């Protein structure tokens, strides 16, 4: 089985604040499986650490008001092209992320409030027919 995974869940320090979201439950789930790791924000050339990003009225913006939508959507398109032929069986993605959130994302006010919705990478994977699992559900 081949699983695409948010890199932060594997302990990679690629979160906006320079940390990670290592999950022992995800690590357990992945044992014996082939892993393909991605961090769309890092792939888009955004630094570590970086200003937090949220989806504001459908547009990916950082907290300082910079529009990062085009860069991230281009990166998601490139990632989808890369994984198309890899035989991915499912994806396990970080909760609440503006790129990887599966069920919920932050509401675009940078206040910590969550709303139902998907990050742009999670949505692209779902639209392409991949099984996408929220890390919190593993």
N, C-alpha and C positions, 0 to 999 in steps of 0.2 A: 504494500500500500504506500502511495506517495501523497504526502500532506504538505500543503503550502501553509506557512506559519508566519505570523507577525514576529519580526526579529526580536522585538523587546520582550516577548514571552519566553524567549530562549536565554534571556539574561544579557542580551546585547544592550549596551548603554546608548540607546538611540532615541530615547524619549525627548520631548521638548526641553525638559529640565536637566538633561544629561544622565538621567537614571534609566531604569528598566522596569519591566513588569513581570519578572521571572515568576513562573507558575509551576510549582511541583506537580500539580494535577495535570497540567498540559504536558510536562516532561514525561510523566507516567504514561499518558495517552500515546505519546510519540515513540516510546520505546519499541524498537524493532521495526519501525517504519522509516521509509526514506523521507528526508525533510528538505523542503525548498523554502528558504527564508527570504522575506521581503520587508523592507521599510520604505513605503512610498515617499515619505518626507525626505529621507536621506538620499534616495534615488533621484529626487528632484533637485538635489544639490543644496538643500537647506542645512544649515549648520547644527551642531550639537554643542551646547544648548541652543535653542531658538525661541523666538516669540511664539506663544501659544496660538493655534489656529482653530477657528470654528467656522461653521457654515452659516453665513449671514445672508438671509433672503436668497438662498440657493447658490451663493458665491463664497468660495473659500477665501477668508480674510484673516490676517493676523491681528492680534490685539491692538497693534499700533495703527491699524487702518490700511495696511498694505494689502493689495489684491494679489493673492498667490494662486488664484484659481487656474489660470492657464498653465502654469508650470506643473501643478499637481495633476491636472487632468491629462496633460501630455504624457506625464510619467505613468499614469494609470494605463493609458492606451499602449504605451511601450511595454509595460509589464504584462498586459493581456496578450500582446503579440508574443512575448518571450515564453509565457507559460502554455500557450495554445498547444504546442506539440510535446509537452512534458508528461502527459498522462497523469495529471493531478486527479486524485480521487476525492479530495475534500480540502477545505481551508479552515484553519483555526485562527481567528483574528481577535485583536485586542478590543475589548469593550469600549464604547463611548468615543473612540477616535474619529476625527473628521474624515479620515481616509478608511479606517478599518472597522469602525463601529458597525455591528450587525443588527442590533435591535433598537439602540438608542444612540443619540449624539447630543452634544451640548447645544443649547438653543440659539447660539449666535450673539448672546449678550455678554459673554465672558463672566457670568455670575455664578457658574456652577450648576445651573438648572438644566435638567435633561428633558429631551423630547423624544418621541418615537421617530425613528428614521435610521438611515444607513449612511455610512461614510462612502465616499466616492469609489474607493477600491472594492469595498464589500458589495456595493450595488452593481458594479461592473461584473464581478464574479457571479453574483446571483443571476443577473440578466443573461450571462453566458451559459447558465445551467449548472454551475458548480454547486455542490453542497457546501454551505458556509456555516460554520459553528462559532458562536460567541465563546470567547475564552471562559467566561463565567459559567457556561453550561457544560464544561468538560468535567 
